[in-house]
Amino acid sequence: MLTARTRRSFPFRLATLVLILLGPAFAQGPEVQVTKDDTVISRSCIVRIPEGLVIPDARGDGVIQIKGDHIVVAFAPGSVLRGAPVTRPADALLGTGIALIGRKDVEIRGATIEGYRVGIQAMASPGLRIEGGSISALHRRRLSGGTTAPKPEIRGENDQNEWLKARGAAVWIEDSDELIVRGLRVRDAADGIVFDHVRKGLVIDCDASFLAGFGLSLWRSSECTVYRNALDGCADGIETPGETPGATSGGVLLARACHRNLIVENSGVAGTTGLMILGTPPAKASQDSAICSENWIVGNDFSGSRTLGAVLRIGTGNVLAKNLFHKNAAGAVVLDRQDQVTVAHCQLEGSGTEPDGIAIRAIAPEAGRIFNNQSRHFRVGMQGEAGPADRASPQGAPLVVADNEWHEGQTALALRGPVKVGWSGNLVRGHAQEIDHDADAAAGLSKQGIDSLKLSMKKITQEAKTEPVKARPALRSPGVLAIGPFGPLEPK
């Protein structure tokens, strides 16, 4: 497992386009027999590994080390890069399967990797393409009765690869731009696909499901597109109470200074949490903020979570649109210190036959708009509340909640503490009361509406082969996924 880090920015290379156009012809290089650790590959080739061979990674620097540029490394059918016997426990797996650092325009095609802590690790390698393949049976911590030993939540920095060292991953890519991960299958791992300081990456048509961590994680990564991937059933049995439930596993994670990413038409059902966008304020006045901003989350299915459908914490300009939040155990959406947030055209449905939980909970909101959503069977449809430190009357524009439908609950709008909320044009049916507010919230409630309810959607130009949304209907309710000794068990 490599740990060095060098911050660099690379332009997109013409050679990447050449690889795309020539495709399989580039893979018709010499055949390389991989039979030992520290095998160096510096030119296009076909990798062949004898059946049943186990090759441990002794130094953590990769069994296969790619040290060439503008090359295609293709695995021959049936070749498996295996780091440990299948009988070895998951918490004893170590090493890295394939490693590359400082390379340009490398394509890894059809790799099958098992039995390591990390499947593929790439650093400072712009233009990387991972096409197809399967990575499974990687390092995971041992769980017991739905709990485990203390495990790091998303709190501190990851600039020294703390997350990688603590958990491992199927694919870990850092300090790289203009990259593609397409059609990869991941099973039985801690984390699936991780981007760390990546710009303009694409993840498409992958299935990273039934993992003990997150299906997809972005750390300090921006302008990436995540389109039509299955990230289902990612749970570790840890359901952390309090401010940030589900901070160790789930479908999609965006953490610390993630900006202008598109997360479109993915499935993240039956995880601990469907979606987490976690920014942080600067620890000191002299430090830069690590908020997450202007991320568009459109057309995804975040249903059946063991806790919440989505948590957005400390950010500005983020958009949730046309997403499905059905039967999440602890509520649908939490907006924690979100400025100029938009939640529009989402479908939110409670988890049981009796109204329970909160559909949309906004903590210390600053402006923003919530419109044209349909909510059904929640105890509270919309709740606005002041944060712990917000004692004075709020300043600035209100959070406008307009033209939504609130069906079958107890209270459509609940306000707690000094918050500013505009409430206009909402359809309320089957509720005991429309509005409930305490004395501190009364002054902040108004009838302000939204001048224009239009939402200009971002366009995806990539062509996908899969349609993961609603592809696993049996998982769209909480409590149907079993957790085994090392993570979730994929239903047969």
Secondary structure, DSSP 8 states (H G I E B T S, - for coil): -------------HHHHHHHHHGGGGG-S-EEE--SSSEEE-S-EEEE--TT-B---SSSS-SEEE--SSEEEEE-TT--EE-S-TTS-GGG--SEEEEEES--SEEEES-EEESSSEEEEEES-TT-EEES-EEES-----EETTEES----S-S--TT-HHHHHH-EEEEEEEEEEEEEES-EE-S-SEEEEEEEEEEEEEES-EE-S-SSEEEEEES-BS-EEES-B------S----SSSTTTT-EEEEEESS-BS-EEES-B--SSS-SEEEE-B--SSTTS--B-EES-EEES-B--S-SS-SEEEEEEES-EEES-EEES-TT-SEEEEEEES-EEES-EEE-SSSS--SEEEEEES-BS-EEES-EEES-SEEEEEE--TT--S---S--EEEES-EEEEEEEEEEEESS--EEEES-EEEEEEEEEEE-GGGGGGEE----S-------------S---TTS-GGGSSTT---EETTEE----
